[in-house]
Amino acid sequence: MSITLDPASAPQDIEARSFAIIDAEIPEPRPFAGPLWEVARRLIHTTGDVDILPHLRLDAAALAGGVAALRQGCTVYTDTEMARCGMPLRRLSPLGVTVQSLMAMPVAEEATARGITRSRAAMLSLRHRLAGSIVAIGNAPTALLALLELLEAGATPPALIIGMPVGFVNAAQSKALLHRSPWPHFTLLGRKGGSPLVAAAVNALAVIAARI
């Protein structure tokens, strides 16, 4: 059996070729267009899974808020070091954006004392620092649920919530609650998600922000 390899080899060529393949496999009319399709396409590229498309919930107003926040040099709060590492400084530093992982915050003792996860404790500590930020959660439903509780209690919402925690315990439920909420968000309904996805969403927004 012969195998034909694609000639693309440079990183930028591989990415462009990948995007072209996705465009061809999902022809118009698509559920998203323009910048929203750029975000959706990068999420599909990150997972290698076109089947996530019907479960993506992306909103133009949320996108505009996220891009504006990045252009103003916001802080991106994310729940894992993996997600933080997936948001390269070459994209974010020119915009003045910083990324902070919840897992790097000094809340371990408090979490143990209260019998809660570190990500939940860290999110609760951000109550007065959410305004103008982007919160990107790809792993910890407890962090997303804590954020929703803070907002229900009157905390100022972030510019954008990217809520895509993966898993079998409260992941789908937390995303369903986010999608029913009034706050600007991107999400992927169901069990699928993960740190690479939220990093990809931020990267897509950063590309858009740098272009305009």
C-alpha positions in Angstrom: 0.0 0.0 0.0 1.4 3.4 -1.0 1.2 6.4 1.2 1.2 9.9 -0.3 2.7 12.6 2.0 1.6 16.2 1.9 4.6 18.3 0.7 4.0 21.0 3.4 6.9 21.1 5.8 7.5 24.6 7.2 5.4 25.3 10.3 3.5 28.1 8.7 2.9 25.9 5.6 1.6 23.0 7.7 -0.8 25.3 9.5 -2.1 27.0 6.3 -2.5 23.6 4.7 -4.4 22.3 7.7 -6.7 25.2 7.6 -7.3 24.7 3.9 -8.2 21.0 4.5 -10.6 22.0 7.2 -12.2 24.6 5.0 -12.6 22.0 2.2 -14.1 19.4 4.6 -16.6 21.9 6.0 -17.8 23.9 3.0 -20.1 26.9 3.3 -22.6 27.6 4.5 -20.9 27.1 7.9 -22.4 27.8 11.4 -19.8 30.5 11.9 -18.3 33.1 9.5 -15.5 35.6 9.5 -13.5 35.9 12.8 -15.8 33.4 14.5 -14.9 30.8 11.8 -11.2 31.6 12.5 -11.7 30.6 16.1 -13.8 27.5 15.3 -11.3 26.4 12.7 -8.4 26.7 15.0 -10.2 24.7 17.7 -10.9 22.0 15.1 -7.3 22.1 14.0 -6.1 21.7 17.6 -8.3 18.6 18.2 -8.1 17.1 14.7 -11.9 16.6 15.2 -14.5 18.2 12.9 -17.2 16.5 15.0 -16.8 19.2 17.7 -18.3 21.9 15.3 -22.0 21.3 16.1 -21.2 21.6 19.9 -19.3 24.8 19.7 -21.0 27.9 21.1 -19.3 31.0 19.9 -20.8 34.5 20.0 -19.8 37.6 18.0 -20.2 40.0 20.9 -18.1 37.7 23.1 -15.4 37.7 20.4 -15.4 41.4 20.2 -15.1 41.7 24.0 -12.2 39.3 24.1 -10.4 41.0 21.2 -10.8 44.4 22.8 -9.5 43.0 26.2 -6.4 41.6 24.5 -5.8 44.9 22.7 -5.9 46.7 26.1 -3.3 44.4 27.5 -5.5 42.3 29.8 -4.7 39.4 32.1 -5.7 36.0 31.0 -6.5 33.7 33.9 -6.3 30.0 33.1 -6.7 26.9 35.2 -3.7 24.9 34.2 0.0 25.4 33.5 -0.6 23.4 30.3 -3.0 26.0 29.0 -0.7 28.8 30.1 2.2 27.2 28.2 0.0 26.9 25.1 -0.4 30.7 24.9 3.0 31.8 23.4 4.5 35.1 24.4 5.3 35.8 20.8 1.5 36.4 20.3 0.6 37.9 23.6 3.6 40.1 24.7 3.2 42.6 21.7 -0.3 43.2 23.0 0.9 43.7 26.6 -1.1 40.6 27.7 0.0 38.5 30.7 -1.2 35.0 31.5 -1.6 33.7 35.1 -2.4 30.1 36.0 -4.7 29.4 38.9 -2.5 26.5 39.9 0.4 28.8 40.5 -1.5 30.9 43.0 -0.6 30.3 46.7 -4.0 28.8 47.8 -3.0 25.2 48.6 -3.3 25.6 52.4 -6.7 27.3 52.1 -8.0 24.7 49.7 -6.9 21.9 52.1 -8.4 23.6 55.1 -11.7 24.2 53.2 -11.8 20.8 51.6 -12.1 22.2 48.0 -9.9 22.0 44.9 -7.0 24.4 44.4 -8.6 25.7 41.2 -11.8 26.6 43.0 -10.0 28.3 45.8 -7.9 30.3 43.3 -10.9 31.3 41.3 -12.7 32.5 44.5 -9.6 34.6 45.3 -10.1 36.5 42.0 -13.4 38.0 42.9 -12.1 41.6 42.7 -9.7 41.1 39.8 -12.1 39.7 37.1 -13.1 43.0 35.4 -11.5 43.4 32.0 -9.8 40.0 32.1 -10.2 36.8 30.0 -10.9 33.6 32.0 -10.0 30.4 30.1 -10.9 27.1 31.8 -10.1 23.9 30.0 -9.7 21.3 32.8 -11.4 22.2 36.1 -15.2 22.3 36.2 -14.8 23.4 39.9 -13.1 26.6 38.7 -15.9 27.3 36.2 -18.6 26.7 38.7 -16.8 28.9 41.2 -16.6 31.7 38.6 -20.4 31.4 37.9 -21.1 31.6 41.6 -19.0 34.8 42.0 -20.9 36.4 39.1 -24.3 35.4 40.4 -23.2 37.0 43.7 -22.5 40.3 42.0 -18.8 40.2 41.0 -17.9 42.2 37.9 -17.7 39.8 35.0 -14.6 39.3 32.8 -14.6 40.5 29.3 -14.8 36.9 28.1 -15.1 33.5 29.6 -13.7 30.6 27.6 -15.3 27.6 29.4 -14.3 24.3 27.9 -13.5 21.9 30.8 -13.0 18.3 29.8 -14.2 15.2 31.7 -17.0 13.1 33.1 -17.7 14.8 36.4 -19.5 18.2 36.2 -17.7 19.1 33.0 -20.8 19.0 30.7 -23.0 20.4 33.5 -20.8 23.4 34.2 -20.6 24.3 30.5 -24.4 24.0 30.2 -24.8 26.4 33.1 -22.3 28.8 31.4 -24.2 28.7 28.2 -27.4 29.6 29.9 -25.8 32.5 31.7 -25.9 36.1 30.5 -22.1 36.6 30.5 -20.0 36.7 27.4 -18.5 33.3 26.7 -17.3 30.6 24.3 -17.9 27.0 25.2 -18.0 23.5 23.8 -21.0 21.6 25.1 -20.6 18.0 26.3 -17.7 16.1 27.8 -15.0 17.2 25.3 -12.7 20.1 26.0 -9.3 20.6 27.5 -6.4 23.0 28.1 -5.2 22.8 24.4 -8.7 24.1 23.3 -8.8 27.1 25.5 -5.2 28.0 24.6 -6.2 27.7 20.9 -9.2 30.0 21.5 -6.9 32.7 23.1 -4.4 32.3 20.3 -7.1 32.7 17.6 -8.2 35.9 19.4 -4.7 37.2 19.6 -4.1 36.7 15.9 -7.3 38.7 15.2 -6.3 41.4 17.8 -2.9 41.8 16.2 -4.4 42.2 12.8 -6.9 45.0 13.5 
